[in-house]
């Protein structure tokens, strides 16, 4: 007789933590170095999408690596420095808002990851990408891992690097465009951000013209004299 399934909630939520088992298996199969890749900034209305690729040192993996979204700002900043100080190779790349508008956010995210992997000083034999898609054009074997930043420490490290770097970029934009509060919401569609857009209009080459509300509301993008080449 089949056992009845309980509808009672679990007393404790099981939180999966990333480890190095996928990388260890790859090493045993002769696929080393292994790079983890992830991006930050797919959802915001403004700013670049930033990707990172990280080859961790198996003998010196920082404690506390996790999906960047499950860490506090202070935890991310501390781990960012530990990753830079211990990893065998770290690389970052970004695609600007204009580049996103010229393709789409998925293609831009994958291209940013490809560029980050290509920029590593240590050529990987395997690149692990967070998500469902493998970036086209990788110079090595690629594997996509759903919830990879919660499964692989290499991807978790890349997620932290990408998030910290993008946040720093957006804080810089906040100092340059004080009406918008980029340093607070990082370009996401908060009430404060939408209110600022309604009051001051979107910023050329910083707001993503292909995203709602711009493509739906028909808001005119204010011309700016400044170049945002630093976000490219």
Backbone as a chain_set.jsonl record, in Angstrom:
{"seq": "XXXXXXXXXXXXXXXXXXXXXXXXXXXXXXXXXXXXXXXXXXXXXXXXXXXXXXXXXXXXXXXXXXXXXXXXXXXXXXXXXXXXXXXXXXXXXXXXXXXXXXXXXXXXXXXXXXXXXXXXXXXXXXXXXXXXXXXXXXXXXXXXXXXXXXXXXXXXXXXXXXXXXXXXXXXXXXXXXXXXXXXXXXXXXXXXXXXXXXXXXXXXXXXXXXXXXXXXXXXXXXXXXXXXXXXX", "coords": {"N": [[0.845, -1.192, 0.0], [0.556, 2.16, -0.894], [2.353, 4.762, 0.625], [0.974, 7.5, 2.356], [1.452, 10.848, 1.352], [2.877, 13.435, 3.191], [1.43, 16.6, 3.932], [2.545, 18.472, 5.466], [4.659, 21.254, 6.206], [8.257, 21.371, 5.798], [10.398, 21.301, 8.627], [12.873, 22.479, 8.491], [14.39, 24.324, 5.961], [16.111, 22.969, 3.27], [19.147, 24.036, 2.274], [21.075, 24.241, -0.498], [24.53, 24.121, -0.886], [27.308, 25.348, -2.724], [29.969, 23.264, -4.005], [33.164, 21.698, -4.721], [32.992, 19.504, -6.293], [32.21, 18.986, -8.962], [34.253, 20.194, -10.401], [36.407, 18.67, -9.432], [35.816, 16.138, -10.461], [36.036, 16.729, -13.179], [38.779, 17.312, -13.318], [39.822, 14.782, -12.782], [39.104, 13.579, -15.109], [40.841, 14.648, -16.865], [40.351, 17.236, -17.599], [41.455, 20.06, -17.042], [42.75, 23.312, -16.726], [39.692, 24.319, -14.978], [37.143, 26.604, -15.512], [34.833, 28.759, -13.914], [31.872, 30.468, -14.858], [29.807, 33.35, -14.769], [27.159, 35.82, -14.765], [26.072, 39.208, -14.066], [23.315, 41.371, -13.806], [21.174, 41.026, -15.692], [18.502, 41.729, -15.496], [18.055, 44.567, -14.916], [16.94, 47.988, -15.723], [18.857, 49.687, -16.539], [22.347, 50.243, -17.274], [25.306, 48.113, -17.721], [25.563, 44.584, -18.643], [27.439, 42.404, -16.782], [30.057, 40.076, -16.785], [31.94, 37.376, -15.343], [34.819, 35.268, -15.211], [36.341, 32.606, -13.554], [39.137, 30.826, -12.419], [39.62, 28.747, -9.934], [41.996, 28.088, -7.298], [42.625, 24.881, -6.46], [43.863, 24.203, -4.086], [43.516, 26.314, -2.464], [40.847, 27.463, -1.767], [38.557, 29.982, -1.146], [36.71, 30.223, 1.906], [33.153, 30.108, 2.325], [32.082, 30.653, -0.178], [29.361, 31.248, -2.329], [26.193, 31.474, -4.054], [25.899, 34.7, -5.264], [23.604, 36.167, -4.739], [22.684, 35.218, -2.367], [24.252, 36.267, -0.479], [25.355, 38.912, 1.7], [26.029, 42.417, 1.099], [28.465, 43.146, 2.365], [29.608, 40.62, 2.767], [29.964, 39.779, 0.121], [31.826, 41.702, -0.778], [34.055, 41.128, 0.846], [34.611, 38.474, 0.078], [35.134, 38.879, -2.602], [37.654, 40.159, -2.588], [39.155, 38.074, -1.466], [38.898, 36.133, -3.444], [40.202, 37.358, -5.635], [42.717, 37.405, -4.55], [43.466, 34.754, -4.289], [42.71, 33.052, -6.411], [43.648, 31.26, -9.419], [43.308, 32.47, -11.848], [41.487, 35.297, -12.959], [38.938, 36.926, -14.728], [37.127, 39.594, -16.271], [34.309, 40.927, -18.072], [32.18, 43.104, -19.98], [29.021, 44.083, -21.415], [27.642, 46.88, -22.844], [24.689, 48.959, -22.24], [23.857, 49.888, -24.715], [24.942, 47.938, -26.387], [23.42, 45.76, -25.528], [20.882, 46.59, -26.389], [21.286, 46.421, -29.119], [21.314, 43.745, -29.643], [20.117, 41.318, -27.812], [19.203, 40.687, -24.376], [19.853, 38.072, -23.552], [21.677, 37.135, -25.537], [23.64, 39.097, -25.204], [24.452, 38.612, -22.552], [25.568, 36.032, -22.746], [27.62, 36.552, -24.567], [29.176, 38.295, -23.072], [30.074, 36.508, -21.097], [31.56, 34.771, -22.717], [33.611, 36.512, -23.564], [34.778, 37.065, -21.096], [35.806, 34.535, -20.383], [37.615, 34.222, -22.473], [39.465, 36.123, -21.774], [40.949, 35.116, -19.68], [44.05, 34.494, -18.068], [44.983, 31.983, -17.823], [44.412, 29.376, -19.834], [41.396, 27.701, -19.952], [40.345, 24.232, -19.975], [37.837, 23.401, -19.651], [34.781, 25.075, -19.328], [32.433, 26.175, -17.076], [29.164, 27.185, -17.125], [26.758, 29.247, -15.608], [23.298, 28.565, -15.627], [21.1, 27.786, -18.426], [22.289, 27.84, -20.896], [25.103, 27.547, -23.098], [27.76, 29.693, -23.718], [28.208, 30.764, -27.045], [31.05, 30.142, -29.164], [33.15, 29.598, -27.399], [36.522, 28.825, -26.514], [37.042, 26.372, -25.547], [35.789, 23.282, -24.135], [32.39, 23.554, -23.09], [29.984, 23.658, -20.44], [26.661, 23.856, -19.34], [25.106, 24.703, -16.312], [22.249, 24.464, -14.517], [21.217, 26.566, -11.913], [23.863, 26.819, -11.241], [25.495, 28.474, -9.7], [24.839, 27.729, -7.184], [25.807, 25.249, -6.991], [28.399, 24.828, -7.952], [31.561, 25.809, -6.842], [33.32, 27.299, -8.366], [31.683, 28.635, -10.211], [30.143, 30.041, -8.379], [32.096, 31.748, -7.33], [32.609, 33.274, -9.616], [30.122, 34.504, -9.878], [30.102, 36.199, -7.693], [32.266, 37.937, -8.226], [31.364, 39.132, -10.624], [29.003, 40.402, -9.74], [29.95, 42.213, -7.749], [31.647, 43.857, -9.27], [29.837, 44.952, -11.124], [28.086, 46.334, -9.414], [29.833, 48.274, -8.433], [30.332, 49.721, -10.769], [27.761, 50.783, -11.206], [27.46, 52.34, -8.936], [29.311, 54.301, -9.513], [27.996, 55.465, -11.687], [25.863, 56.498, -10.29], [27.034, 58.596, -8.862], [27.542, 60.271, -10.945], [25.095, 60.78, -12.13], [23.032, 62.03, -10.276], [20.286, 62.25, -9.801], [19.018, 59.829, -10.144], [19.632, 57.7, -8.419], [21.255, 55.418, -8.79], [23.231, 54.199, -7.292], [21.898, 53.034, -5.257], [19.777, 51.332, -6.176], [20.957, 50.003, -8.293], [20.185, 50.114, -10.933], [17.886, 48.633, -11.242], [14.3, 48.145, -11.584], [12.995, 49.845, -9.539], [10.613, 51.69, -7.508], [11.619, 54.231, -6.96], [13.499, 54.502, -9.026], [11.901, 54.352, -11.369], [10.296, 56.575, -10.955], [12.198, 58.615, -11.127], [12.934, 58.354, -13.807], [10.561, 59.099, -15.049], [10.494, 61.759, -14.265], [12.918, 62.894, -15.167], [13.61, 61.697, -17.52], [15.061, 59.018, -19.519], [18.581, 58.092, -19.613], [20.859, 58.525, -22.176], [22.62, 55.843, -23.666], [22.971, 54.611, -21.267], [20.551, 53.843, -20.021], [18.512, 51.071, -20.97], [17.205, 50.994, -23.95], [15.659, 49.138, -25.258], [14.225, 47.849, -23.364], [11.187, 47.503, -21.453], [10.138, 50.274, -19.453], [10.622, 51.755, -21.748], [10.468, 50.933, -24.52], [7.793, 50.462, -24.591], [6.528, 52.673, -23.523], [7.458, 54.74, -25.037], [9.236, 56.725, -24.289], [11.379, 59.479, -24.71], [14.85, 59.367, -25.157], [17.115, 61.122, -23.277], [19.645, 63.188, -24.573], [23.077, 62.924, -23.939], [26.172, 64.48, -23.264], [28.335, 63.224, -22.24], [30.583, 60.471, -22.514], [30.055, 56.995, -22.243], [32.03, 55.128, -22.318], [33.434, 53.694, -20.468], [31.739, 51.737, -19.6], [31.618, 49.904, -21.558]], "CA": [[0.0, 0.0, 0.0], [1.367, 3.38, -1.015], [2.38, 5.584, 1.829], [0.404, 8.828, 2.124], [2.436, 11.933, 1.354], [2.541, 14.461, 4.168], [1.322, 17.967, 3.424], [3.135, 19.364, 6.469], [5.898, 21.894, 5.742], [9.488, 20.928, 6.427], [10.815, 22.129, 9.748], [14.052, 23.226, 8.073], [14.586, 24.379, 4.519], [17.41, 22.452, 2.871], [19.839, 25.003, 1.436], [22.188, 23.626, -1.186], [25.735, 24.948, -0.913], [28.204, 24.909, -3.79], [31.198, 22.59, -3.62], [34.159, 21.591, -5.798], [32.927, 18.127, -6.796], [32.155, 18.981, -10.429], [35.602, 20.503, -10.848], [37.267, 17.533, -9.104], [35.524, 15.098, -11.462], [36.625, 17.17, -14.449], [40.225, 17.144, -13.193], [40.092, 13.347, -12.909], [38.899, 13.236, -16.519], [41.85, 15.326, -17.659], [39.87, 18.553, -18.011], [41.932, 21.097, -16.139], [41.976, 24.07, -15.742], [38.249, 24.494, -15.081], [36.706, 27.968, -15.204], [33.422, 29.028, -13.66], [31.426, 31.707, -15.488], [28.473, 33.83, -14.415], [26.932, 37.226, -15.103], [25.208, 40.005, -13.201], [22.687, 42.503, -14.475], [20.283, 40.721, -16.811], [17.172, 42.28, -15.327], [17.876, 46.006, -14.706], [16.58, 48.888, -16.819], [20.006, 50.526, -16.88], [23.685, 49.745, -17.009], [25.793, 46.98, -18.503], [25.58, 43.241, -18.083], [28.84, 42.138, -16.461], [30.351, 38.659, -16.594], [33.254, 37.041, -14.811], [35.29, 33.887, -15.313], [37.292, 32.388, -12.451], [39.773, 29.514, -12.22], [40.02, 28.674, -8.531], [43.12, 27.258, -6.904], [42.06, 23.793, -5.642], [44.521, 24.14, -2.782], [43.263, 27.543, -1.71], [39.499, 27.929, -2.102], [38.033, 30.787, -0.035], [35.53, 29.715, 2.605], [31.953, 30.922, 2.255], [31.615, 30.907, -1.535], [27.954, 30.919, -2.517], [25.453, 32.319, -4.981], [26.046, 36.081, -4.79], [22.302, 36.677, -4.283], [22.45, 34.734, -1.01], [25.245, 36.894, 0.381], [25.182, 40.336, 1.946], [26.996, 43.277, 0.423], [29.759, 43.043, 3.031], [30.143, 39.292, 2.495], [30.439, 39.768, -1.266], [33.035, 42.518, -0.894], [35.152, 40.397, 1.481], [34.941, 37.32, -0.755], [35.71, 39.41, -3.837], [39.081, 40.351, -2.349], [39.761, 36.759, -1.261], [38.962, 35.464, -4.748], [41.267, 37.987, -6.407], [44.0, 37.103, -3.932], [43.774, 33.32, -4.225], [42.391, 32.328, -7.647], [44.725, 31.137, -10.404], [43.047, 33.462, -12.902], [40.179, 35.96, -12.904], [38.729, 37.832, -15.86], [35.804, 40.224, -16.299], [33.94, 41.582, -19.32], [30.826, 43.662, -19.904], [28.356, 44.576, -22.618], [26.933, 48.098, -22.461], [23.252, 49.029, -22.529], [23.72, 50.035, -26.155], [25.192, 46.618, -26.946], [22.24, 44.944, -25.223], [19.805, 47.027, -27.277], [21.597, 46.021, -30.488], [21.081, 42.302, -29.789], [19.124, 41.11, -26.757], [19.893, 40.492, -23.112], [20.429, 36.726, -23.489], [22.882, 37.111, -26.372], [24.644, 39.955, -24.584], [24.968, 37.926, -21.364], [26.428, 34.938, -23.195], [28.813, 37.131, -25.169], [30.009, 38.79, -21.974], [30.729, 35.349, -20.5], [32.585, 34.303, -23.66], [34.735, 37.445, -23.484], [35.445, 36.877, -19.804], [36.584, 33.298, -20.48], [38.725, 34.467, -23.401], [40.426, 37.006, -21.129], [41.694, 34.455, -18.611], [45.473, 34.295, -18.342], [45.174, 30.528, -17.82], [43.41, 28.864, -20.76], [40.692, 26.537, -19.4], [39.931, 23.133, -20.85], [36.397, 23.278, -19.441], [34.154, 26.271, -18.766], [31.118, 25.893, -16.507], [28.337, 28.392, -17.209], [25.512, 29.232, -14.846], [22.1, 28.699, -16.447], [20.73, 26.737, -19.377], [22.925, 28.038, -22.191], [26.548, 27.618, -23.207], [28.122, 30.801, -24.597], [28.787, 30.366, -28.333], [32.385, 30.619, -29.48], [34.161, 29.304, -26.388], [37.723, 28.177, -27.044], [37.19, 25.103, -24.857], [34.496, 22.63, -23.874], [31.525, 24.284, -22.18], [28.834, 22.956, -19.863], [25.713, 24.733, -18.665], [24.589, 24.122, -15.077], [21.141, 25.2, -13.912], [21.568, 26.903, -10.532], [25.276, 26.496, -11.11], [26.119, 29.246, -8.624], [24.529, 27.046, -5.929], [26.337, 23.893, -7.104], [29.83, 24.858, -8.242], [32.261, 26.917, -6.196], [33.924, 28.138, -9.412], [30.629, 29.521, -10.708], [29.797, 30.94, -7.271], [33.128, 32.782, -7.292], [32.367, 34.164, -10.759], [28.92, 35.295, -9.607], [30.479, 37.241, -6.732], [33.1, 38.912, -8.93], [30.527, 39.879, -11.567], [28.081, 41.251, -8.984], [30.682, 43.314, -7.11], [32.123, 44.774, -10.302], [28.709, 45.703, -11.686], [27.626, 47.274, -8.394], [30.771, 49.396, -8.395], [30.05, 50.53, -11.963], [26.512, 51.518, -11.035], [27.707, 53.381, -7.938], [29.945, 55.383, -10.257], [26.939, 56.144, -12.441], [25.066, 57.249, -9.326], [27.716, 59.837, -8.583], [27.514, 61.111, -12.148], [23.686, 61.116, -12.408], [22.554, 61.97, -8.896], [18.829, 62.231, -9.703], [18.447, 58.508, -10.402], [19.857, 56.761, -7.319], [21.822, 54.159, -9.273], [24.05, 53.595, -6.246], [20.988, 52.354, -4.328], [19.024, 50.228, -6.81], [21.821, 49.38, -9.298], [19.535, 50.112, -12.243], [16.666, 47.821, -11.273], [13.068, 48.922, -11.78], [12.355, 50.21, -8.28], [9.727, 52.85, -7.592], [12.48, 55.425, -7.041], [14.103, 54.575, -10.354], [10.858, 54.677, -12.349], [9.89, 57.961, -10.718], [13.26, 59.462, -11.673], [12.846, 58.301, -15.267], [9.407, 59.922, -15.431], [10.788, 63.172, -14.007], [14.111, 63.397, -15.858], [13.844, 60.984, -18.766], [16.171, 58.056, -19.497], [19.907, 58.594, -19.963], [21.375, 57.882, -23.381], [23.717, 54.88, -23.559], [22.988, 54.018, -19.933], [19.29, 53.107, -19.941], [18.321, 50.09, -22.028], [16.06, 51.481, -24.717], [14.856, 48.007, -25.716], [13.483, 47.312, -22.229], [10.049, 48.255, -20.934], [9.004, 50.943, -20.102], [11.026, 52.626, -22.844], [9.912, 50.515, -25.807], [6.333, 50.463, -24.494], [6.036, 54.014, -23.218], [7.895, 55.696, -26.036], [9.951, 57.85, -23.683], [12.536, 59.935, -25.473], [16.089, 59.254, -24.399], [17.805, 62.4, -23.21], [20.999, 63.151, -25.105], [24.116, 63.28, -22.971], [27.451, 64.762, -23.905], [29.368, 62.364, -21.696], [30.73, 59.141, -23.101], [30.006, 55.918, -21.252], [32.947, 54.113, -22.809], [33.877, 52.873, -19.343], [30.802, 50.635, -19.399], [31.637, 49.018, -22.709]], "C": [[0.884, 1.248, 0.0], [1.245, 4.223, 0.241], [1.856, 6.984, 1.505], [1.492, 9.882, 2.255], [1.977, 13.029, 2.314], [2.445, 15.822, 3.508], [1.86, 18.975, 4.43], [4.414, 19.978, 5.921], [7.109, 21.333, 6.462], [9.858, 21.874, 7.563], [11.988, 23.015, 9.352], [14.149, 23.175, 6.554], [16.004, 23.918, 4.193], [18.037, 23.434, 1.893], [21.065, 24.33, 0.829], [23.355, 24.604, -1.247], [26.65, 24.445, -2.026], [29.44, 24.204, -3.229], [32.111, 22.481, -4.843], [34.103, 20.228, -6.477], [32.898, 18.058, -8.322], [33.541, 19.24, -11.006], [36.554, 19.326, -10.59], [37.071, 16.393, -10.093], [36.134, 15.462, -12.806], [38.142, 16.994, -14.433], [40.612, 15.681, -13.373], [39.948, 12.878, -14.347], [39.892, 13.947, -17.439], [41.442, 16.699, -18.153], [40.249, 19.592, -16.956], [42.86, 22.019, -16.912], [40.466, 24.098, -16.041], [37.899, 25.92, -14.664], [35.216, 27.989, -14.905], [33.056, 30.369, -14.263], [30.029, 32.069, -15.001], [28.383, 35.306, -14.773], [26.071, 37.88, -14.046], [24.605, 41.125, -14.034], [21.836, 42.172, -15.676], [18.969, 41.483, -16.712], [17.021, 43.789, -15.244], [17.454, 46.773, -15.95], [17.778, 49.679, -17.313], [21.313, 49.814, -16.571], [24.044, 48.529, -17.83], [25.404, 45.65, -17.876], [27.054, 42.888, -17.944], [29.017, 40.649, -16.203], [31.741, 38.495, -16.025], [33.54, 35.573, -15.073], [36.394, 33.716, -14.279], [37.814, 30.958, -12.5], [40.287, 29.494, -10.787], [41.264, 27.814, -8.361], [42.58, 26.139, -6.017], [42.656, 23.706, -4.243], [44.249, 25.36, -1.918], [41.927, 28.148, -2.124], [38.951, 28.727, -0.927], [36.796, 30.151, 0.598], [34.354, 30.677, 2.407], [31.462, 31.234, 0.866], [30.179, 30.421, -1.699], [27.397, 31.798, -3.624], [25.473, 33.748, -4.442], [24.744, 36.65, -4.24], [21.996, 36.23, -2.865], [23.452, 35.32, -0.014], [24.904, 38.358, 0.603], [26.24, 41.125, 1.175], [28.385, 43.131, 1.033], [30.405, 41.68, 2.793], [30.701, 39.218, 1.074], [31.746, 40.53, -1.406], [34.245, 41.774, -0.292], [35.588, 39.211, 0.62], [35.561, 37.742, -2.081], [37.227, 39.566, -3.684], [39.796, 39.012, -2.152], [39.911, 36.009, -2.573], [40.106, 36.033, -5.581], [42.643, 37.622, -5.859], [44.406, 35.646, -3.985], [43.563, 32.569, -5.531], [43.597, 32.282, -8.578], [44.557, 32.14, -11.536], [41.633, 33.998, -12.746], [40.088, 36.923, -14.08], [37.307, 38.365, -15.812], [35.565, 40.864, -17.661], [32.519, 42.112, -19.171], [30.333, 44.04, -21.296], [27.487, 45.749, -22.175], [25.44, 47.996, -22.757], [23.011, 49.133, -24.027], [23.946, 48.694, -26.858], [24.035, 45.665, -26.701], [21.098, 45.29, -26.165], [20.031, 46.56, -28.713], [21.458, 44.525, -30.716], [19.891, 41.931, -28.922], [19.876, 40.696, -25.509], [20.504, 39.095, -22.999], [21.716, 36.655, -24.292], [23.993, 37.939, -25.756], [25.264, 39.279, -23.362], [25.933, 36.808, -21.756], [27.714, 35.461, -23.817], [29.749, 37.693, -24.102], [30.746, 37.641, -21.29], [31.823, 34.808, -21.411], [33.821, 35.199, -23.585], [35.507, 37.28, -22.182], [36.322, 35.624, -19.839], [37.804, 33.488, -21.372], [39.81, 35.325, -22.772], [41.233, 36.37, -20.013], [43.16, 34.274, -19.009], [45.843, 32.822, -18.382], [44.067, 29.921, -18.669], [42.701, 27.634, -20.184], [40.453, 25.452, -20.453], [38.435, 22.87, -20.723], [35.892, 24.561, -18.808], [32.74, 25.918, -18.338], [30.314, 27.187, -16.473], [27.082, 28.23, -16.374], [24.332, 29.383, -15.803], [21.885, 27.532, -17.389], [21.541, 26.759, -20.665], [24.442, 28.089, -22.083], [26.891, 28.781, -24.13], [28.714, 30.306, -25.908], [30.207, 30.902, -28.476], [33.435, 30.398, -28.416], [35.341, 28.572, -27.025], [37.985, 26.833, -26.365], [35.814, 24.461, -24.723], [33.696, 23.463, -22.882], [30.385, 23.423, -21.676], [27.963, 23.968, -19.143], [25.152, 24.008, -17.446], [23.468, 25.0, -14.541], [21.404, 25.347, -12.421], [23.024, 26.565, -10.248], [25.957, 27.247, -9.99], [25.783, 28.682, -7.25], [25.083, 25.621, -5.911], [27.862, 23.863, -7.237], [30.486, 26.054, -7.58], [32.921, 27.839, -7.228], [32.903, 29.119, -9.967], [30.218, 30.509, -9.628], [30.814, 32.076, -7.179], [32.931, 33.778, -8.429], [31.152, 35.048, -10.513], [29.225, 36.444, -8.653], [31.292, 38.335, -7.423], [32.258, 39.773, -9.86], [29.609, 40.853, -10.831], [28.799, 42.442, -8.372], [31.137, 44.328, -8.151], [30.973, 45.588, -10.883], [28.182, 46.726, -10.678], [28.542, 48.494, -8.322], [30.576, 50.31, -9.612], [28.814, 51.394, -11.754], [26.637, 52.587, -9.954], [28.401, 54.577, -8.582], [28.944, 56.166, -11.077], [26.072, 56.989, -11.518], [25.703, 58.575, -8.97], [27.674, 60.805, -9.754], [26.098, 61.596, -12.471], [22.916, 61.019, -11.091], [21.041, 61.886, -8.77], [18.261, 60.802, -9.679], [18.647, 57.49, -9.269], [20.425, 55.428, -7.739], [22.621, 53.433, -8.2], [23.207, 52.834, -5.226], [20.333, 51.137, -4.98], [19.777, 49.526, -7.924], [21.16, 49.249, -10.67], [18.266, 49.297, -12.329], [15.425, 48.719, -11.229], [12.341, 49.176, -10.462], [11.438, 51.41, -8.495], [10.554, 54.124, -7.735], [13.055, 55.589, -8.442], [13.07, 54.976, -11.404], [10.384, 56.12, -12.198], [10.916, 58.931, -11.292], [13.223, 59.485, -13.193], [11.693, 59.176, -15.756], [9.718, 61.411, -15.293], [11.899, 63.717, -14.896], [14.373, 62.728, -17.201], [14.99, 59.996, -18.644], [17.468, 58.693, -19.986], [20.445, 57.815, -21.161], [22.581, 57.009, -23.06], [23.879, 54.286, -22.162], [21.701, 53.248, -19.667], [19.127, 52.208, -21.171], [17.043, 50.411, -22.794], [15.157, 50.355, -25.195], [14.027, 47.387, -24.6], [12.218, 48.141, -21.995], [10.571, 49.029, -19.709], [9.359, 51.728, -21.354], [10.389, 52.228, -24.166], [8.39, 50.49, -25.793], [5.785, 51.869, -24.311], [6.473, 55.071, -24.202], [8.627, 56.883, -25.464], [11.159, 58.208, -24.526], [13.771, 59.878, -24.6], [16.836, 60.576, -24.456], [19.226, 62.261, -23.716], [21.969, 63.623, -24.036], [25.406, 63.537, -23.727], [28.511, 63.767, -23.444], [29.381, 61.029, -22.416], [30.706, 58.11, -21.986], [30.896, 54.769, -21.706], [33.426, 53.194, -21.696], [32.958, 51.713, -19.064], [30.846, 49.654, -20.525], [32.272, 47.686, -22.347]], "O": [[1.825, 1.368, 0.785], [0.17, 4.365, 0.825], [2.246, 7.582, 0.502], [2.339, 9.819, 3.146], [0.836, 13.488, 2.254], [3.252, 16.17, 2.645], [1.662, 20.181, 4.279], [5.18, 19.296, 5.24], [7.006, 20.873, 7.6], [9.658, 23.086, 7.473], [12.099, 24.154, 9.806], [14.008, 22.115, 5.944], [16.976, 24.413, 4.764], [17.513, 23.64, 0.799], [21.974, 23.904, 1.543], [23.187, 25.768, -1.612], [26.752, 23.238, -2.243], [29.896, 24.506, -2.126], [31.854, 23.103, -5.874], [35.049, 19.833, -7.158], [33.501, 17.16, -8.909], [33.957, 18.597, -11.969], [37.405, 19.019, -11.425], [38.036, 15.757, -10.516], [36.685, 14.603, -13.494], [38.725, 16.572, -15.431], [41.605, 15.371, -14.032], [40.582, 11.908, -14.761], [39.785, 13.849, -18.661], [42.1, 17.271, -19.022], [39.445, 19.945, -16.092], [43.687, 21.539, -17.687], [40.033, 23.927, -17.18], [38.306, 26.384, -13.599], [34.432, 27.311, -15.57], [33.842, 31.314, -14.191], [29.173, 31.199, -14.841], [29.391, 35.957, -15.048], [25.428, 37.211, -13.238], [25.282, 41.746, -14.854], [21.776, 42.969, -16.612], [18.383, 41.844, -17.733], [15.918, 44.277, -15.489], [17.586, 46.289, -17.074], [17.727, 50.277, -18.388], [21.377, 48.916, -15.731], [23.209, 47.976, -18.545], [24.97, 45.596, -16.725], [27.828, 43.057, -18.887], [28.223, 40.035, -15.49], [32.607, 39.353, -16.197], [32.63, 34.747, -15.147], [37.271, 34.569, -14.143], [37.044, 30.004, -12.607], [41.279, 30.151, -10.469], [41.545, 26.93, -9.171], [42.116, 26.42, -4.912], [42.02, 23.192, -3.323], [44.698, 25.432, -0.774], [41.878, 29.207, -2.749], [38.885, 28.205, 0.186], [35.941, 29.606, -0.101], [34.534, 31.892, 2.332], [30.515, 32.006, 0.714], [29.828, 29.324, -1.264], [28.046, 32.743, -4.073], [25.104, 33.981, -3.291], [24.769, 37.52, -3.369], [21.126, 36.812, -2.217], [23.493, 34.918, 1.149], [24.232, 38.973, -0.226], [27.213, 40.564, 0.67], [29.372, 43.005, 0.309], [31.622, 41.594, 2.634], [31.777, 38.662, 0.85], [32.671, 40.066, -2.073], [35.333, 41.797, -0.867], [36.783, 38.967, 0.449], [36.417, 37.041, -2.621], [37.989, 39.149, -4.557], [40.92, 38.837, -2.621], [40.914, 35.332, -2.801], [40.887, 35.282, -6.165], [43.616, 37.54, -6.608], [45.571, 35.323, -3.752], [44.191, 31.53, -5.738], [44.461, 33.158, -8.532], [45.539, 32.605, -12.115], [40.701, 33.253, -12.441], [41.039, 37.643, -14.386], [36.391, 37.673, -15.368], [36.509, 41.292, -18.326], [31.75, 41.629, -18.34], [31.114, 44.281, -22.216], [26.692, 45.626, -21.243], [24.987, 47.073, -23.433], [22.07, 48.537, -24.551], [23.235, 48.354, -27.803], [23.702, 44.853, -27.564], [20.422, 44.401, -26.683], [19.07, 46.328, -29.445], [21.481, 44.072, -31.861], [18.752, 42.219, -29.291], [21.066, 40.386, -25.576], [21.572, 38.945, -22.407], [22.734, 36.172, -23.796], [25.157, 37.538, -25.778], [26.475, 39.366, -23.158], [26.998, 36.665, -21.156], [28.781, 34.88, -23.618], [30.969, 37.579, -24.217], [31.917, 37.782, -20.939], [32.894, 34.429, -20.937], [34.948, 34.703, -23.548], [36.736, 37.346, -22.165], [37.461, 35.655, -19.372], [38.888, 32.985, -21.076], [40.964, 35.262, -23.195], [42.116, 37.015, -19.449], [43.464, 33.94, -20.155], [46.891, 32.453, -18.913], [42.902, 29.944, -18.271], [43.351, 26.616, -19.95], [40.371, 25.726, -21.65], [37.836, 22.206, -21.569], [36.494, 25.078, -17.867], [31.945, 25.422, -19.137], [30.736, 28.169, -15.862], [26.421, 27.193, -16.428], [24.36, 30.234, -16.693], [22.413, 26.439, -17.184], [21.494, 25.807, -21.444], [24.994, 28.604, -21.111], [26.355, 28.85, -25.236], [29.642, 29.498, -25.887], [30.528, 31.979, -27.974], [34.525, 30.962, -28.515], [35.167, 27.795, -27.964], [39.031, 26.223, -26.583], [34.807, 25.028, -25.146], [34.26, 24.017, -21.938], [29.88, 22.561, -22.396], [28.463, 24.833, -18.424], [24.768, 22.841, -17.532], [23.702, 26.144, -14.154], [21.767, 24.384, -11.745], [23.372, 26.091, -9.167], [26.896, 26.733, -9.383], [26.369, 29.102, -6.252], [24.868, 24.874, -4.956], [28.524, 22.977, -6.698], [30.025, 27.185, -7.735], [33.063, 29.037, -6.981], [33.21, 30.294, -10.171], [29.971, 31.68, -9.917], [30.441, 33.231, -6.974], [33.069, 34.986, -8.232], [31.149, 36.217, -10.899], [28.671, 37.535, -8.79], [31.033, 39.523, -7.227], [32.409, 40.994, -9.89], [29.454, 41.999, -11.252], [28.31, 43.568, -8.464], [31.021, 45.534, -7.931], [31.12, 46.789, -11.11], [27.868, 47.857, -11.049], [28.069, 49.62, -8.166], [30.649, 51.533, -9.49], [28.81, 52.581, -12.08], [25.991, 53.63, -10.042], [28.118, 55.726, -8.242], [29.025, 57.392, -11.158], [25.603, 58.06, -11.902], [25.005, 59.574, -8.795], [27.762, 62.019, -9.569], [25.918, 62.684, -13.018], [22.231, 60.029, -10.836], [20.546, 61.483, -7.717], [17.131, 60.599, -9.234], [17.898, 56.518, -9.179], [20.121, 54.405, -7.125], [22.686, 52.203, -8.19], [23.744, 52.074, -4.42], [20.332, 50.045, -4.411], [19.28, 48.535, -8.458], [21.526, 48.385, -11.467], [17.624, 49.266, -13.379], [15.504, 49.897, -10.879], [11.193, 48.764, -10.295], [11.487, 52.063, -9.537], [10.225, 54.995, -8.54], [13.09, 56.697, -8.977], [13.334, 55.845, -12.235], [10.106, 56.8, -13.185], [10.551, 59.951, -11.877], [13.456, 60.529, -13.802], [11.824, 59.899, -16.744], [9.268, 62.224, -16.099], [11.838, 64.867, -15.332], [15.263, 63.149, -17.94], [15.818, 60.129, -17.743], [17.451, 59.706, -20.686], [20.476, 56.584, -21.147], [23.451, 57.393, -22.279], [24.825, 53.539, -21.909], [21.74, 52.132, -19.148], [19.557, 52.557, -22.27], [15.938, 50.126, -22.331], [13.992, 50.599, -25.51], [13.213, 46.498, -24.853], [12.184, 49.334, -22.3], [11.391, 48.48, -18.973], [8.472, 52.317, -21.972], [9.831, 53.073, -24.865], [7.758, 50.496, -26.85], [4.738, 52.224, -24.853], [5.932, 56.177, -24.213], [8.646, 57.949, -26.08], [11.878, 57.328, -24.999], [13.743, 60.291, -23.44], [17.149, 61.087, -25.532], [19.937, 61.329, -23.337], [21.712, 64.594, -23.324], [25.689, 62.874, -24.724], [29.471, 63.496, -24.165], [28.35, 60.526, -22.864], [31.27, 58.328, -20.914], [30.571, 53.598, -21.512], [33.784, 52.043, -21.95], [33.346, 50.782, -18.359], [30.16, 48.633, -20.462], [32.379, 46.801, -23.196]]}, "num_chains": 1, "name": "protein.A"}
